[in-house]
Amino acid sequence: MSAVKSIPARPSNMVLPPSVCWHFQRCTISPVLHWVLAGFMIKAFFSFQLWLTKMQLLIRGQKIKLSELSNATQLNVGITINTIKPLVLDVSCFGLDAENKLSDDSYFIFYNQKTSPCGSLKSLGSRNGDQEQFQIDLSRLPATIRKLVFVVTIEGEGVMSQIIDGHLRVIKKNDDLAMFSFSGSDFKNEKAVMIAEIYIKDTWRLAAVGQGFNGGLSALLKHFGGEEKPSEPQLGSSLKVNFSKAISLEKRLEKEAPQLVNLAKKLAVTLEKKQLQDIVAKVAIVMDASGSMTVAYKQGSVQAVLDRMVLVAARLDDDGILEAWFYASKHVKFPGISIENITNYLKKNVKSGFGTIVKGLGFGNNEPPVMQEILDTYKSSDLPALVIFITDGGIYEEKNIKRILIEASGYPIFWQFVGLAGSNYGILEDLDTMAGRKVDNAGFFQVDDLAHISDEELYERLLNEFPIWLKNAKRNGIIA
């Protein structure tokens, strides 16, 4: 094993030592000697700064003690990959036990699970020039975790020989402690690379691995003894990993709707908090298109609602489609909304008529007919259905609305009513006390202005009662 190479970190704000400046001003010896002495002093000063901030440059297969780099237990690991052509890359960290197995899925840190239970491992996302950074606190890791393996995988088309280069660096605060670089020429047709490991062997150590792996992320998970969860509703079960939606969503958004990437990350936090990250459900939206909603449509508030709701469907719905109904005096079902068609959906699909938002629907508001159609649509569903009902109020068909909600309480449908910048919500404000239902199957909250509510709060309120209904519906045999 060759000795550890060292390269200097880039010194910042370096200034000429005062002694050099004084030498130029006060010394009377020859100009040539001036430059010789000045050069010597600058070199010595520069070398001293490099010695203070040196970084270990590791080669493939090399192992060193972390104590040779720093005695700190709180470190960051940054990973960057440059590719010849666009590839869908996922960067992950596996926390393994003494048998090199992922005995606890909650120590698998990836896009859809950003923090370990104890907070010792965290995904920080893109930061300080790295495509992905992980925050590590070795002092807080449970004794069962003996090794951290940092990997990059390709989702979909592409192989690792198509990358240009990449590196992993170990960071303490803002100082680079070590770096391991690799290139596409190191690999052939592999779909994954185990880049490096931090492991304990009497003391914590760092290994530059650079080992290719033929399978992708799912294959790596199986290799380490993890379990890939099938897409089925198991609210409150121990956290398993559902790759089919979570891993690919952000990549799809980057291609089809980049303006929604940050929204998706905020939604992911709420889903995990509500234990909904693995739930599979039908998701639908009912959008008020009565005359009083004209300003909301023109100002973009309705499109903003659709932007936020389509992400809920992309994460929960079995086919990722947000089924959509628009209603006023009459109602109509519109083409399903997806990541692929959400951009400018209203402009592309909604045609107004004389004095109406949607041609042919009129300008009043008549909720029961559209509610009855939705009930008929989902009453035989094998999956729970989350119906997001947007209205600006003016509710007057209270008797029929109550009748439909009571009937629907025996079916796998949860109604989340959202009041948008309106008034006179009537019976919707008394849903919690509505009698005659098998379970409480509806919730309501009001938003005066989307611009005055954070995305986090919107998702929190939108998904607040749905998980409670899921538990009660399961307990009462309404859903499996």
BADOLUM-199272 format. One record per residue (C-alpha): residue number from 1; x, y, z. Coordinates in Angstrom, 1 decimal, padded with zeros to 4 digits, m for minus. Layout:
SITE  num  x  y  z
SITE  NUM  X  Y  Z
...
END
This chain:
SITE  num  x  y  z
SITE  1  000.0  000.0  000.0
SITE  2  001.4  003.3  m001.0
SITE  3  001.7  006.2  001.4
SITE  4  m001.2  008.6  001.7
SITE  5  m000.9  011.4  m000.8
SITE  6  m001.7  015.0  000.3
SITE  7  m003.0  017.9  m001.6
SITE  8  m003.6  021.4  m000.2
SITE  9  m007.1  022.7  000.4
SITE  10  m007.5  026.1  m001.3
SITE  11  m006.4  028.8  001.2
SITE  12  m008.9  031.7  001.2
SITE  13  m008.2  035.4  001.8
SITE  14  m004.5  034.9  001.7
SITE  15  m002.6  038.1  002.1
SITE  16  001.1  039.0  001.8
SITE  17  002.8  038.7  005.2
SITE  18  003.4  042.1  006.8
SITE  19  007.2  041.3  007.1
SITE  20  007.4  041.0  003.3
SITE  21  005.7  044.4  002.8
SITE  22  008.0  046.0  005.3
SITE  23  011.0  044.4  003.6
SITE  24  010.1  046.0  000.2
SITE  25  009.7  049.4  001.8
SITE  26  012.6  049.6  004.2
SITE  27  015.4  047.3  003.0
SITE  28  018.2  048.9  000.9
SITE  29  019.8  045.8  m000.6
SITE  30  019.7  045.0  m004.3
SITE  31  016.4  044.6  m006.1
SITE  32  017.3  041.0  m007.1
SITE  33  017.8  040.0  m003.5
SITE  34  014.6  041.7  m002.7
SITE  35  012.7  039.3  m005.0
SITE  36  014.7  036.3  m003.8
SITE  37  014.0  037.0  m000.2
SITE  38  010.4  037.9  m000.9
SITE  39  009.8  034.7  m002.9
SITE  40  011.3  032.6  m000.1
SITE  41  009.2  034.2  002.6
SITE  42  006.0  033.9  000.5
SITE  43  006.7  030.3  m000.2
SITE  44  007.3  029.6  003.5
SITE  45  004.1  031.4  004.4
SITE  46  002.1  029.5  001.8
SITE  47  003.6  026.1  002.8
SITE  48  002.7  026.8  006.4
SITE  49  m000.9  027.5  005.5
SITE  50  m001.0  024.3  003.4
SITE  51  000.3  022.3  006.4
SITE  52  m002.5  023.7  008.5
SITE  53  m005.2  022.8  006.0
SITE  54  m003.8  019.7  004.1
SITE  55  m006.3  017.2  002.7
SITE  56  m005.6  013.5  002.2
SITE  57  m006.0  012.3  m001.3
SITE  58  m006.9  008.6  m001.2
SITE  59  m006.5  006.0  m003.9
SITE  60  m008.7  003.0  m004.6
SITE  61  m008.4  000.3  m002.0
SITE  62  m006.7  002.6  000.6
SITE  63  m007.8  002.6  004.2
SITE  64  m006.9  005.1  006.9
SITE  65  m008.0  005.8  010.5
SITE  66  m010.3  008.8  010.8
SITE  67  m008.2  010.0  013.7
SITE  68  m005.4  010.7  011.2
SITE  69  m007.7  013.2  009.6
SITE  70  m009.5  014.6  012.7
SITE  71  m010.7  013.6  016.1
SITE  72  m014.1  015.0  015.4
SITE  73  m017.1  012.7  015.4
SITE  74  m019.4  015.0  013.5
SITE  75  m018.5  015.0  009.8
SITE  76  m020.1  015.6  006.4
SITE  77  m019.6  013.4  003.4
SITE  78  m020.1  015.0  000.0
SITE  79  m020.5  013.2  m003.3
SITE  80  m020.3  014.6  m006.8
SITE  81  m020.7  012.8  m010.2
SITE  82  m020.1  014.3  m013.6
SITE  83  m021.6  012.4  m016.6
SITE  84  m021.2  012.4  m020.4
SITE  85  m024.9  012.5  m020.9
SITE  86  m027.8  013.0  m018.6
SITE  87  m028.3  010.0  m016.2
SITE  88  m030.7  009.5  m013.4
SITE  89  m028.4  009.1  m010.4
SITE  90  m029.4  008.2  m006.8
SITE  91  m026.9  008.7  m003.9
SITE  92  m027.5  006.6  m000.8
SITE  93  m025.9  005.6  002.5
SITE  94  m026.4  002.1  004.0
SITE  95  m025.9  001.6  007.8
SITE  96  m024.8  m002.0  008.2
SITE  97  m024.4  m004.3  011.2
SITE  98  m021.4  m006.5  012.1
SITE  99  m022.6  m009.1  009.5
SITE  100  m022.6  m006.4  006.8
SITE  101  m026.4  m006.5  006.7
SITE  102  m029.0  m003.8  006.7
SITE  103  m030.7  m005.3  009.8
SITE  104  m032.6  m002.0  010.4
SITE  105  m034.2  m000.3  007.3
SITE  106  m034.3  003.0  009.1
SITE  107  m030.6  003.3  008.7
SITE  108  m030.9  003.2  004.9
SITE  109  m030.6  006.9  004.0
SITE  110  m031.9  007.9  000.6
SITE  111  m034.2  010.3  m001.1
SITE  112  m037.4  009.2  000.6
SITE  113  m035.8  008.6  004.0
SITE  114  m033.5  011.5  004.9
SITE  115  m032.9  010.9  008.6
SITE  116  m032.1  008.0  010.8
SITE  117  m034.3  007.6  014.0
SITE  118  m031.5  008.9  016.3
SITE  119  m030.5  011.7  014.0
SITE  120  m027.0  010.3  013.5
SITE  121  m027.3  010.1  009.8
SITE  122  m028.9  012.8  007.7
SITE  123  m029.2  013.5  004.0
SITE  124  m028.7  017.3  003.4
SITE  125  m029.3  017.2  m000.4
SITE  126  m027.3  019.4  m002.7
SITE  127  m024.9  021.6  m000.8
SITE  128  m021.6  023.6  m001.3
SITE  129  m021.0  022.2  m004.8
SITE  130  m021.8  018.6  m003.9
SITE  131  m024.7  016.9  m005.6
SITE  132  m025.4  015.1  m002.2
SITE  133  m024.1  015.6  001.3
SITE  134  m024.6  013.4  004.3
SITE  135  m024.2  014.6  007.9
SITE  136  m022.8  012.0  010.2
SITE  137  m022.5  011.9  014.0
SITE  138  m020.5  008.8  014.9
SITE  139  m021.0  009.4  018.6
SITE  140  m024.8  009.0  018.2
SITE  141  m024.8  005.9  016.0
SITE  142  m026.2  002.9  017.8
SITE  143  m023.7  000.1  018.7
SITE  144  m025.3  m002.2  016.2
SITE  145  m024.3  000.0  013.2
SITE  146  m020.7  m000.9  012.4
SITE  147  m020.3  000.3  008.9
SITE  148  m021.6  003.1  006.6
SITE  149  m021.5  002.4  002.9
SITE  150  m021.9  005.3  000.4
SITE  151  m023.2  004.3  m003.0
SITE  152  m024.3  005.8  m006.2
SITE  153  m026.7  004.0  m008.5
SITE  154  m028.2  004.6  m012.0
SITE  155  m031.9  004.4  m012.4
SITE  156  m033.1  003.5  m015.8
SITE  157  m030.8  003.6  m018.8
SITE  158  m027.1  004.1  m018.5
SITE  159  m024.0  002.4  m017.0
SITE  160  m021.2  003.6  m014.8
SITE  161  m018.6  003.7  m017.7
SITE  162  m020.6  006.7  m019.0
SITE  163  m019.7  009.0  m016.1
SITE  164  m016.8  011.3  m016.7
SITE  165  m015.5  011.5  m013.2
SITE  166  m016.6  011.8  m009.6
SITE  167  m015.4  012.2  m006.1
SITE  168  m016.3  011.7  m002.4
SITE  169  m014.9  014.0  000.2
SITE  170  m014.9  014.0  004.0
SITE  171  m015.6  017.4  005.5
SITE  172  m015.2  018.9  008.9
SITE  173  m017.2  022.1  009.0
SITE  174  m015.8  023.9  005.9
SITE  175  m012.5  022.1  005.7
SITE  176  m011.8  019.2  003.3
SITE  177  m010.1  016.3  005.2
SITE  178  m010.0  013.6  002.6
SITE  179  m011.0  013.0  m001.0
SITE  180  m011.3  009.9  m003.1
SITE  181  m011.7  010.4  m006.9
SITE  182  m012.7  008.0  m009.6
SITE  183  m013.7  008.0  m013.3
SITE  184  m015.8  006.2  m015.8
SITE  185  m012.7  004.3  m017.1
SITE  186  m012.7  002.4  m013.8
SITE  187  m016.0  000.7  m014.7
SITE  188  m017.8  m001.1  m017.5
SITE  189  m021.5  m002.0  m017.5
SITE  190  m022.1  m001.7  m013.8
SITE  191  m025.3  000.1  m012.6
SITE  192  m023.9  001.0  m009.2
SITE  193  m020.7  001.9  m007.4
SITE  194  m019.9  001.4  m003.7
SITE  195  m017.7  004.5  m003.4
SITE  196  m016.4  004.4  000.1
SITE  197  m017.0  003.1  003.6
SITE  198  m016.7  004.4  007.1
SITE  199  m016.4  001.4  009.5
SITE  200  m015.2  000.6  012.9
SITE  201  m012.3  m001.8  013.6
SITE  202  m011.1  m000.9  017.1
SITE  203  m011.5  002.7  015.8
SITE  204  m013.4  004.4  013.1
SITE  205  m011.7  004.1  009.7
SITE  206  m012.3  005.3  006.1
SITE  207  m011.9  003.0  003.1
SITE  208  m011.8  004.2  m000.5
SITE  209  m013.7  001.3  m002.2
SITE  210  m014.6  002.3  m005.8
SITE  211  m016.2  m001.1  m006.4
SITE  212  m018.7  m001.5  m009.2
SITE  213  m022.0  m003.5  m008.8
SITE  214  m024.0  m005.0  m011.6
SITE  215  m027.5  m004.4  m010.1
SITE  216  m029.1  m001.1  m009.3
SITE  217  m030.4  000.2  m006.0
SITE  218  m032.9  m002.6  m005.5
SITE  219  m030.2  m005.2  m006.1
SITE  220  m027.9  m003.4  m003.6
SITE  221  m030.7  m003.4  m001.1
SITE  222  m031.1  m007.2  m001.4
SITE  223  m027.4  m007.6  m001.4
SITE  224  m027.2  m006.0  002.0
SITE  225  m030.2  m008.0  003.3
SITE  226  m032.8  m005.2  003.2
SITE  227  m036.4  m005.6  002.2
SITE  228  m038.1  m003.8  m000.7
SITE  229  m041.7  m003.2  000.3
SITE  230  m044.5  m004.0  m002.1
SITE  231  m046.9  m001.2  m002.8
SITE  232  m049.8  m002.0  m000.3
SITE  233  m051.4  000.1  002.4
SITE  234  m050.0  m000.8  005.8
SITE  235  m050.5  002.3  008.0
SITE  236  m048.5  002.3  011.1
SITE  237  m046.3  m000.7  010.1
SITE  238  m042.6  m000.5  010.5
SITE  239  m041.0  001.7  007.9
SITE  240  m040.1  m000.2  004.7
SITE  241  m038.8  001.1  001.4
SITE  242  m041.1  001.8  m001.5
SITE  243  m039.0  002.6  m004.6
SITE  244  m041.7  002.7  m007.3
SITE  245  m042.8  006.3  m006.5
SITE  246  m040.4  008.0  m004.1
SITE  247  m037.0  007.5  m005.9
SITE  248  m038.2  008.5  m009.4
SITE  249  m040.5  011.4  m008.6
SITE  250  m037.9  014.0  m008.1
SITE  251  m036.1  012.9  m011.3
SITE  252  m039.4  013.0  m013.2
SITE  253  m040.1  016.5  m011.9
SITE  254  m036.7  017.7  m012.9
SITE  255  m037.5  016.7  m016.5
SITE  256  m041.3  017.5  m016.7
SITE  257  m042.0  020.1  m014.1
SITE  258  m038.8  021.5  m012.5
SITE  259  m040.8  024.2  m010.7
SITE  260  m042.3  021.6  m008.4
SITE  261  m039.1  019.9  m007.2
SITE  262  m039.0  021.9  m003.9
SITE  263  m042.7  021.3  m003.3
SITE  264  m042.2  017.5  m003.6
SITE  265  m039.5  017.7  m000.9
SITE  266  m041.8  019.5  001.4
SITE  267  m044.6  017.0  000.7
SITE  268  m042.2  014.1  001.5
SITE  269  m041.6  015.5  004.9
SITE  270  m045.3  015.7  005.7
SITE  271  m046.0  012.2  004.3
SITE  272  m043.3  010.7  006.6
SITE  273  m044.5  012.6  009.6
SITE  274  m048.1  011.3  009.0
SITE  275  m046.8  007.8  008.3
SITE  276  m048.3  008.0  004.8
SITE  277  m045.1  007.5  002.8
SITE  278  m045.9  003.9  001.8
SITE  279  m049.7  004.2  001.5
SITE  280  m051.2  003.5  m001.9
SITE  281  m054.6  005.2  m002.6
SITE  282  m056.7  006.7  m005.3
SITE  283  m056.5  010.5  m005.2
SITE  284  m059.1  012.9  m006.8
SITE  285  m059.8  016.6  m006.8
SITE  286  m063.1  018.4  m007.2
SITE  287  m062.6  022.0  m008.3
SITE  288  m065.2  024.7  m007.8
SITE  289  m065.8  026.5  m011.1
SITE  290  m068.7  028.7  m010.0
SITE  291  m068.8  032.4  m011.0
SITE  292  m067.5  033.6  m007.7
SITE  293  m064.2  031.7  m008.4
SITE  294  m063.4  033.8  m011.4
SITE  295  m060.7  035.9  m009.7
SITE  296  m059.0  032.8  m008.3
SITE  297  m058.8  031.3  m011.7
SITE  298  m057.5  034.5  m013.3
SITE  299  m054.9  035.2  m010.6
SITE  300  m053.4  031.7  m010.8
SITE  301  m054.7  030.5  m007.4
SITE  302  m056.5  027.5  m008.9
SITE  303  m053.4  026.4  m011.0
SITE  304  m051.4  026.7  m007.8
SITE  305  m053.8  024.4  m006.0
SITE  306  m053.5  021.8  m008.8
SITE  307  m049.7  022.1  m008.7
SITE  308  m049.7  021.1  m005.1
SITE  309  m052.4  018.4  m005.3
SITE  310  m050.9  016.6  m008.3
SITE  311  m047.8  015.8  m006.1
SITE  312  m050.0  014.1  m003.6
SITE  313  m051.4  011.9  m006.4
SITE  314  m047.9  011.3  m007.7
SITE  315  m046.8  010.0  m004.3
SITE  316  m049.9  008.1  m003.2
SITE  317  m052.0  007.2  m006.3
SITE  318  m051.5  003.7  m007.8
SITE  319  m051.0  005.2  m011.2
SITE  320  m049.8  008.6  m010.2
SITE  321  m052.9  010.3  m011.8
SITE  322  m055.0  013.0  m010.1
SITE  323  m058.5  012.4  m011.3
SITE  324  m060.2  015.7  m011.7
SITE  325  m063.8  017.0  m011.7
SITE  326  m064.9  020.6  m012.2
SITE  327  m068.3  021.8  m011.1
SITE  328  m070.6  024.8  m011.0
SITE  329  m074.4  024.3  m011.6
SITE  330  m073.4  021.2  m013.5
SITE  331  m070.2  019.1  m013.4
SITE  332  m067.8  017.4  m015.8
SITE  333  m064.8  015.1  m015.4
SITE  334  m061.6  016.4  m017.0
SITE  335  m058.6  014.6  m018.2
SITE  336  m056.5  013.2  m015.4
SITE  337  m053.7  015.4  m014.1
SITE  338  m050.1  014.1  m013.9
SITE  339  m046.6  015.3  m013.6
SITE  340  m046.4  015.2  m017.4
SITE  341  m049.3  017.5  m018.1
SITE  342  m049.5  019.7  m015.0
SITE  343  m047.7  022.7  m016.4
SITE  344  m050.3  025.2  m017.6
SITE  345  m053.0  022.5  m017.2
SITE  346  m055.8  025.0  m016.9
SITE  347  m054.8  027.0  m020.0
SITE  348  m054.6  023.8  m022.0
SITE  349  m057.8  022.2  m020.8
SITE  350  m060.3  024.7  m019.5
SITE  351  m062.4  026.5  m022.1
SITE  352  m064.6  029.3  m020.7
SITE  353  m068.0  030.3  m021.9
SITE  354  m070.1  033.5  m021.8
SITE  355  m070.1  034.5  m018.1
SITE  356  m068.8  031.1  m017.0
SITE  357  m065.4  029.7  m016.1
SITE  358  m066.0  026.3  m017.7
SITE  359  m068.1  026.3  m020.8
SITE  360  m071.5  024.5  m020.2
SITE  361  m071.3  024.3  m016.4
SITE  362  m073.1  027.5  m015.6
SITE  363  m072.1  029.9  m012.8
SITE  364  m073.9  028.6  m009.6
SITE  365  m072.6  025.9  m007.2
SITE  366  m074.3  022.5  m006.9
SITE  367  m072.2  020.0  m004.9
SITE  368  m074.5  016.9  m004.5
SITE  369  m074.5  015.7  m008.2
SITE  370  m070.7  015.7  m008.4
SITE  371  m070.4  014.2  m005.0
SITE  372  m072.8  011.4  m006.0
SITE  373  m070.7  010.6  m009.1
SITE  374  m067.6  010.4  m007.1
SITE  375  m069.3  008.1  m004.6
SITE  376  m070.4  005.9  m007.4
SITE  377  m066.9  005.9  m008.9
SITE  378  m065.0  004.8  m005.8
SITE  379  m067.5  002.8  m003.7
SITE  380  m066.2  m000.4  m005.2
SITE  381  m062.5  000.6  m005.1
SITE  382  m060.0  m001.9  m003.8
SITE  383  m057.9  001.0  m002.6
SITE  384  m058.9  003.9  m000.2
SITE  385  m059.8  007.1  m002.0
SITE  386  m058.7  010.6  m000.9
SITE  387  m061.1  013.2  m002.4
SITE  388  m059.9  016.8  m002.2
SITE  389  m062.9  019.0  m002.6
SITE  390  m062.1  022.7  m003.3
SITE  391  m064.9  025.2  m002.8
SITE  392  m065.3  028.9  m002.1
SITE  393  m068.5  028.4  m000.1
SITE  394  m072.1  029.4  m000.7
SITE  395  m073.2  026.0  000.4
SITE  396  m077.0  025.6  000.4
SITE  397  m077.7  021.9  m000.5
SITE  398  m076.9  020.8  003.1
SITE  399  m079.5  018.0  003.3
SITE  400  m078.3  016.2  000.2
SITE  401  m074.6  016.8  001.1
SITE  402  m075.3  015.2  004.5
SITE  403  m077.1  012.3  002.9
SITE  404  m074.2  011.5  000.6
SITE  405  m071.6  011.8  003.3
SITE  406  m073.6  009.4  005.5
SITE  407  m073.9  006.9  002.7
SITE  408  m070.2  007.2  001.8
SITE  409  m069.1  006.5  005.3
SITE  410  m069.5  002.8  004.7
SITE  411  m067.2  003.0  001.6
SITE  412  m063.4  003.5  001.2
SITE  413  m063.7  007.2  000.6
SITE  414  m062.3  010.1  002.6
SITE  415  m063.5  013.6  001.8
SITE  416  m061.1  016.5  002.5
SITE  417  m063.0  019.8  001.9
SITE  418  m060.9  022.9  001.5
SITE  419  m062.5  026.4  001.6
SITE  420  m060.6  028.7  m000.7
SITE  421  m061.1  032.5  m000.1
SITE  422  m064.8  032.3  000.4
SITE  423  m067.6  032.2  003.0
SITE  424  m070.9  030.5  004.0
SITE  425  m069.5  027.0  004.2
SITE  426  m072.5  025.8  006.2
SITE  427  m072.6  022.1  006.9
SITE  428  m068.9  021.7  006.1
SITE  429  m068.0  023.6  009.3
SITE  430  m070.0  021.0  011.3
SITE  431  m068.5  017.8  009.9
SITE  432  m066.9  016.7  013.2
SITE  433  m070.3  016.5  014.9
SITE  434  m072.3  015.0  012.0
SITE  435  m074.2  012.0  013.3
SITE  436  m075.3  008.8  011.5
SITE  437  m071.9  007.8  009.9
SITE  438  m070.0  004.6  010.4
SITE  439  m066.8  006.6  010.8
SITE  440  m065.9  010.2  010.5
SITE  441  m065.1  010.3  006.8
SITE  442  m064.6  014.0  006.1
SITE  443  m062.6  017.0  007.2
SITE  444  m062.7  020.7  006.5
SITE  445  m060.3  023.7  006.7
SITE  446  m060.3  027.2  005.2
SITE  447  m057.6  029.1  003.4
SITE  448  m058.2  032.7  002.8
SITE  449  m055.2  033.2  000.5
SITE  450  m052.7  030.6  m000.7
SITE  451  m050.1  033.3  m000.8
SITE  452  m050.4  033.6  003.0
SITE  453  m050.0  029.9  003.9
SITE  454  m046.8  028.0  003.6
SITE  455  m046.6  024.8  001.6
SITE  456  m045.7  022.9  004.7
SITE  457  m048.8  024.1  006.5
SITE  458  m051.0  023.4  003.5
SITE  459  m049.8  019.8  003.3
SITE  460  m050.0  019.4  007.1
SITE  461  m053.7  020.5  007.2
SITE  462  m054.6  018.7  004.0
SITE  463  m053.3  015.3  005.3
SITE  464  m054.1  015.8  009.0
SITE  465  m057.3  013.7  009.2
SITE  466  m056.7  011.2  006.4
SITE  467  m054.4  008.9  008.4
SITE  468  m056.9  008.9  011.3
SITE  469  m059.7  007.9  008.9
SITE  470  m057.5  005.1  007.5
SITE  471  m057.1  003.5  010.9
SITE  472  m060.7  003.8  011.8
SITE  473  m061.9  002.5  008.4
SITE  474  m059.5  m000.5  008.7
SITE  475  m060.8  m001.1  012.2
SITE  476  m064.4  m001.1  011.0
SITE  477  m063.7  m003.3  008.0
SITE  478  m064.3  m000.6  005.4
SITE  479  m060.8  m001.1  004.0
SITE  480  m058.6  m004.1  004.1
END
